[in-house]
Amino acid sequence: MPKIAIILGSTRPGRNGEAVAQWVFDIARRRTDAEYELVDVADYQLPLLDEAVPPSLGQYSHPHTKRWAEKIASFDGFVFVTPEYNHSTSGALKNAIDFLYAEWNNKAAGFVGYGSAGGTRAVEHLRLVMAELKVADVRAQVSLSLFTDFEEFSRFTPAEHHTETVNSLLEQVVIWSTAMATVRAS
Ligand SMILES: Cc1cc2nc3c(=O)[nH]c(=O)nc-3n(C[C@H](O)[C@H](O)[C@H](O)COP(=O)(O)O)c2cc1C
């Protein structure tokens, strides 16, 4: 059974991302098609990229990099939960992605974005990043609005229809994660 990480990509105190990622995880763990785990980037306390050798060479020197690499290597696919900061993803998530290379390669990913405009620009940027990391990104995408899916921009009250989209996204990530495992094995 594929292992899928739901990656919480915002780290600031009071972040809305925590409720969003927990909601995705709660929907995911009712499914039986994969093993799902919530991974909080904040728990890994990564500094700004401090490895001397480019990650594509896989020569990690720091314990924080090795710990992060080991966690990401253990998954077949990912669901990135991303805020939109200045029309992109968070610096913390981009930095965490940049730390590694082979651990992302030939896997699948989907995106849950949130922000004033549904986090769509953050997700578009992430899709470009995924191409460089050889990650197959699925079409289904969840876009949550600060205006209609949150009260007072901070209490998460997602519209009901988003649940169906989360399930479509998960289904696509599972199918492509399974397919990409074959690619990695070949
Ligand atoms: C530094 C910063 C920049 C932001 N820029 C945008 C933006 O460009 N577009 C947008 O829709 N929302 C933007 N927002 C609003 C965030 O998407 C919103 O506050 C969201 O809750 C942030 O995620 P977080 O609470 O998990 O940190 C920005 C927020 C911050 C803190």
Ligand as a Chemical Component Dictionary entry (heavy atoms), coordinates in Angstrom:
data_LIG
# 
_chem_comp.id                   LIG 
_chem_comp.type                 NON-POLYMER 
_chem_comp.pdbx_formal_charge   0 
_chem_comp.three_letter_code    LIG 
# 
loop_
_chem_comp_atom.comp_id 
_chem_comp_atom.atom_id 
_chem_comp_atom.alt_atom_id 
_chem_comp_atom.type_symbol 
_chem_comp_atom.charge 
_chem_comp_atom.model_Cartn_x 
_chem_comp_atom.model_Cartn_y 
_chem_comp_atom.model_Cartn_z 
_chem_comp_atom.pdbx_ordinal 
LIG C1  C1  C 0 3.899  37.221 4.184  1  
LIG C2  C2  C 0 2.494  37.023 3.704  2  
LIG C3  C3  C 0 2.196  37.262 2.379  3  
LIG C4  C4  C 0 0.922  37.013 1.896  4  
LIG N1  N1  N 0 0.672  37.180 0.577  5  
LIG C5  C5  C 0 -0.491 36.773 0.058  6  
LIG C6  C6  C 0 -0.696 36.779 -1.342 7  
LIG O1  O1  O 0 0.149  37.167 -2.114 8  
LIG N2  N2  N 0 -1.869 36.315 -1.817 9  
LIG C7  C7  C 0 -2.849 35.843 -0.992 10 
LIG O2  O2  O 0 -3.874 35.410 -1.497 11 
LIG N3  N3  N 0 -2.705 35.845 0.347  12 
LIG C8  C8  C 0 -1.538 36.283 0.892  13 
LIG N4  N4  N 0 -1.343 36.261 2.244  14 
LIG C9  C9  C 0 -2.427 35.780 3.093  15 
LIG C10 C10 C 0 -2.164 34.331 3.475  16 
LIG O3  O3  O 0 -2.400 33.451 2.404  17 
LIG C11 C11 C 0 -3.009 33.943 4.673  18 
LIG O4  O4  O 0 -2.681 34.820 5.734  19 
LIG C12 C12 C 0 -2.789 32.514 5.109  20 
LIG O5  O5  O 0 -3.573 32.253 6.228  21 
LIG C13 C13 C 0 -1.322 32.284 5.435  22 
LIG O6  O6  O 0 -1.116 30.953 5.818  23 
LIG P1  P1  P 0 -0.711 30.568 7.313  24 
LIG O7  O7  O 0 -1.761 31.205 8.203  25 
LIG O8  O8  O 0 -0.747 29.080 7.383  26 
LIG O9  O9  O 0 0.642  31.146 7.546  27 
LIG C14 C14 C 0 -0.095 36.556 2.764  28 
LIG C15 C15 C 0 0.216  36.358 4.120  29 
LIG C16 C16 C 0 1.482  36.567 4.576  30 
LIG C17 C17 C 0 1.800  36.286 6.024  31 
# 
loop_
_chem_comp_bond.comp_id 
_chem_comp_bond.atom_id_1 
_chem_comp_bond.atom_id_2 
_chem_comp_bond.value_order 
_chem_comp_bond.pdbx_ordinal 
LIG C1  C2  SING 1  
LIG C2  C3  SING 2  
LIG C2  C16 DOUB 3  
LIG C3  C4  DOUB 4  
LIG C4  N1  SING 5  
LIG C4  C14 SING 6  
LIG N1  C5  DOUB 7  
LIG C5  C6  SING 8  
LIG C5  C8  SING 9  
LIG C6  O1  DOUB 10 
LIG C6  N2  SING 11 
LIG N2  C7  SING 12 
LIG C7  O2  DOUB 13 
LIG C7  N3  SING 14 
LIG N3  C8  DOUB 15 
LIG C8  N4  SING 16 
LIG N4  C9  SING 17 
LIG N4  C14 SING 18 
LIG C9  C10 SING 19 
LIG C10 O3  SING 20 
LIG C10 C11 SING 21 
LIG C11 O4  SING 22 
LIG C11 C12 SING 23 
LIG C12 O5  SING 24 
LIG C12 C13 SING 25 
LIG C13 O6  SING 26 
LIG O6  P1  SING 27 
LIG P1  O7  DOUB 28 
LIG P1  O8  SING 29 
LIG P1  O9  SING 30 
LIG C14 C15 DOUB 31 
LIG C15 C16 SING 32 
LIG C16 C17 SING 33 
# 
